[in-house]
């Protein structure tokens, strides 16, 4: 079975889990293609895609994978010692890591009442996975999406220094042709991916609860 998804999702979510799928389903031979282009199922030899978007793809079978938020993440070491992150205003003393533009950070900072941020001292990446990896390395604070940050949060390589989150306009979706949606291999992979995402959501909620970040709090708009 051939699957396509974005390089970010492949690197930060999918690839590290595929060993578990192969152990559970050794008869299914997986091929993974990472691309920013949306697949044309009618012309390409692709069975299933995981897309980031609004879920509006007429003619295709679409299943939401997970709910997405945007929130700051950083290495645990930025919470310790001199210059430790305690309040949102402490962000001013750290490097911001952002993807493609500063718009997301500008929205988040405005909502928490932090201004006078000089984005020239930040680092711009063209892939979210690179910004997240830089945050893991302690290079600064990234604004991350739930799915892409989940693995590093669960493993403790990243933490959420503040509970405030923006509602993300898009989410990840499992997509395939309607005619193929019930094929055993596709249904098996779709169900497995959904279980993985559900397990992540439970573990992230537990982490947030332990950190005092109540997930039931109103989200930033």
C-alpha positions as CSV (number, residue, x, y, z in Angstrom):
1,X,0.0,0.0,0.0
2,X,1.3,3.4,-1.0
3,X,0.7,6.4,1.3
4,X,1.5,10.0,0.7
5,X,1.7,12.9,3.2
6,X,3.6,16.1,3.8
7,X,7.3,16.0,4.7
8,X,6.5,17.6,8.1
9,X,3.9,15.0,9.0
10,X,6.0,12.1,7.8
11,X,9.0,13.3,9.8
12,X,7.3,14.3,13.0
13,X,4.4,11.9,13.3
14,X,4.2,9.0,10.9
15,X,7.6,7.5,10.3
16,X,8.5,6.9,14.0
17,X,5.3,4.8,14.3
18,X,5.5,2.6,11.2
19,X,7.4,-0.1,13.0
20,X,4.4,-0.8,15.2
21,X,2.1,-1.0,12.2
22,X,4.5,-3.4,10.4
23,X,4.7,-5.6,13.5
24,X,0.9,-5.7,13.9
25,X,0.2,-6.2,10.1
26,X,3.2,-7.9,8.5
27,X,1.3,-8.8,5.4
28,X,0.8,-5.2,4.4
29,X,3.9,-3.8,2.5
30,X,4.0,0.0,3.1
31,X,5.5,2.6,0.7
32,X,5.6,6.2,2.0
33,X,5.9,9.2,-0.3
34,X,6.5,12.6,1.3
35,X,5.4,15.5,-0.8
36,X,3.8,18.9,-0.4
37,X,1.6,18.3,-3.5
38,X,-1.9,16.9,-3.1
39,X,-2.2,13.6,-4.9
40,X,-4.4,13.0,-7.9
41,X,-5.8,9.6,-7.2
42,X,-7.1,9.2,-10.7
43,X,-3.6,9.6,-12.2
44,X,-1.2,8.4,-9.5
45,X,-0.6,5.0,-8.0
46,X,-1.5,6.1,-4.4
47,X,-3.8,4.3,-2.1
48,X,-4.3,6.8,0.7
49,X,-3.2,10.3,1.7
50,X,-2.9,12.2,4.9
51,X,-3.6,15.9,4.1
52,X,-3.6,19.1,6.0
53,X,-6.5,21.3,5.2
54,X,-10.2,22.0,5.7
55,X,-11.4,18.6,4.8
56,X,-13.4,19.8,1.8
57,X,-12.3,17.5,-1.0
58,X,-15.4,16.6,-3.1
59,X,-15.5,13.0,-4.4
60,X,-13.1,11.6,-1.9
61,X,-13.6,9.7,1.4
62,X,-12.4,12.0,4.2
63,X,-11.9,11.2,7.9
64,X,-10.6,13.7,10.4
65,X,-7.4,12.4,12.0
66,X,-7.1,14.9,14.9
67,X,-8.1,18.3,16.2
68,X,-5.3,20.9,15.9
69,X,-4.2,23.8,18.0
70,X,-1.2,26.2,17.8
71,X,0.8,26.8,20.9
72,X,4.4,27.6,22.0
73,X,6.8,24.7,22.6
74,X,10.4,24.7,23.8
75,X,13.1,22.5,25.4
76,X,12.6,21.8,29.1
77,X,16.0,23.5,29.7
78,X,14.4,26.9,28.9
79,X,12.3,26.5,32.0
80,X,15.3,26.4,34.3
81,X,18.1,28.7,35.4
82,X,18.7,32.3,34.4
83,X,16.2,33.7,32.0
84,X,13.8,30.9,32.6
85,X,10.3,31.2,31.0
86,X,7.8,32.0,33.7
87,X,5.3,34.4,32.0
88,X,4.5,35.1,28.4
89,X,6.4,38.4,28.6
90,X,9.6,36.4,29.2
91,X,9.5,35.4,25.6
92,X,11.1,38.7,24.8
93,X,14.5,37.3,26.1
94,X,14.4,34.2,23.9
95,X,14.7,33.6,20.1
96,X,11.4,32.9,18.3
97,X,11.3,30.1,15.7
98,X,8.7,30.4,13.1
99,X,7.6,28.8,9.8
100,X,7.1,30.7,6.6
101,X,5.8,33.9,8.3
102,X,5.5,35.6,11.7
103,X,1.7,35.8,11.5
104,X,1.0,32.9,13.9
105,X,3.3,34.3,16.5
106,X,2.0,37.8,16.1
107,X,-1.6,36.5,16.7
108,X,-0.6,34.5,19.8
109,X,1.5,37.3,21.3
110,X,-1.3,39.8,20.7
111,X,-3.8,37.5,22.5
112,X,-1.6,37.2,25.6
113,X,-0.8,40.9,25.7
114,X,2.8,40.8,24.7
115,X,4.1,43.5,22.3
116,X,7.4,45.1,21.2
117,X,8.7,41.8,19.8
118,X,11.5,42.2,17.3
119,X,11.0,39.4,14.9
120,X,14.3,40.2,13.2
121,X,16.0,38.3,16.0
122,X,14.0,35.1,15.3
123,X,14.8,32.3,12.9
124,X,12.6,31.6,9.9
125,X,12.2,28.0,8.5
126,X,10.3,26.8,5.5
127,X,9.3,23.5,7.2
128,X,7.5,23.2,10.6
129,X,9.5,20.1,11.4
130,X,12.8,22.1,11.3
131,X,11.4,24.7,13.7
132,X,10.3,22.0,16.1
133,X,13.6,20.2,15.9
134,X,15.4,23.5,16.6
135,X,13.2,24.0,19.6
136,X,14.1,20.5,20.8
137,X,17.7,21.5,20.5
138,X,17.1,24.5,22.8
139,X,17.6,27.1,20.1
140,X,14.4,29.0,20.9
141,X,10.6,28.8,21.2
142,X,8.5,27.4,18.3
143,X,4.8,27.8,17.6
144,X,3.7,24.3,16.9
145,X,0.7,22.4,15.7
146,X,-0.6,19.6,17.9
147,X,0.1,16.6,15.7
148,X,3.6,17.7,14.8
149,X,4.7,18.4,18.4
150,X,2.9,15.4,20.0
151,X,5.7,12.9,19.8
152,X,8.3,15.2,21.3
153,X,5.9,16.4,24.0
154,X,5.1,12.8,25.0
155,X,8.8,11.9,25.1
156,X,9.7,14.9,27.1
157,X,11.9,16.5,24.5
158,X,9.5,19.5,24.4
159,X,7.3,21.2,26.9
160,X,4.5,23.7,26.7
161,X,5.7,26.7,28.7
162,X,2.2,28.3,28.6
163,X,-1.2,26.8,28.4
164,X,-2.7,29.4,26.0
165,X,-3.4,28.0,22.5
166,X,-4.8,29.3,19.2
167,X,-7.5,27.5,17.4
168,X,-5.9,26.1,14.2
169,X,-7.9,26.8,11.0
170,X,-6.9,23.4,9.5
171,X,-6.5,19.8,10.6
172,X,-5.1,16.6,9.3
173,X,-7.4,14.3,7.4
174,X,-7.2,10.7,6.1
175,X,-8.2,10.8,2.4
176,X,-8.8,8.1,-0.2
177,X,-11.1,7.5,-3.2
178,X,-14.6,6.6,-2.1
179,X,-14.5,3.4,-4.1
180,X,-11.5,2.2,-2.1
181,X,-12.5,3.3,1.4
182,X,-13.6,-0.2,2.5
183,X,-10.7,-2.2,1.0
184,X,-9.3,-4.2,3.9
185,X,-5.8,-2.8,3.7
186,X,-7.0,0.8,3.6
187,X,-9.5,0.3,6.4
188,X,-6.8,-1.4,8.5
189,X,-4.3,1.4,8.0
190,X,-7.0,4.1,8.6
191,X,-8.2,2.5,11.8
192,X,-4.6,2.1,13.1
193,X,-3.8,5.7,12.4
194,X,-6.9,6.9,14.2
195,X,-6.0,4.7,17.2
196,X,-2.5,6.2,17.3
197,X,-4.0,9.8,17.2
198,X,-6.5,8.9,19.9
199,X,-3.7,7.6,22.1
200,X,-1.7,10.7,21.5
201,X,-4.7,12.9,22.5
202,X,-5.1,11.0,25.8
203,X,-1.4,11.2,26.7
204,X,-1.2,14.9,25.8
205,X,-4.3,15.7,27.9
206,X,-2.6,13.8,30.8
207,X,0.6,15.9,30.4
208,X,-1.4,19.1,30.3
209,X,-3.3,18.1,33.4
210,X,0.0,17.3,35.3
211,X,1.4,20.6,34.2
212,X,-1.6,22.5,35.4
213,X,-2.7,23.4,31.8
214,X,-6.4,22.7,31.9
215,X,-7.4,21.7,28.3
216,X,-10.9,22.8,29.1
217,X,-9.9,26.5,29.4
218,X,-11.2,28.8,26.6
219,X,-8.8,28.8,23.6
220,X,-7.5,31.9,22.0
221,X,-9.3,32.9,18.9
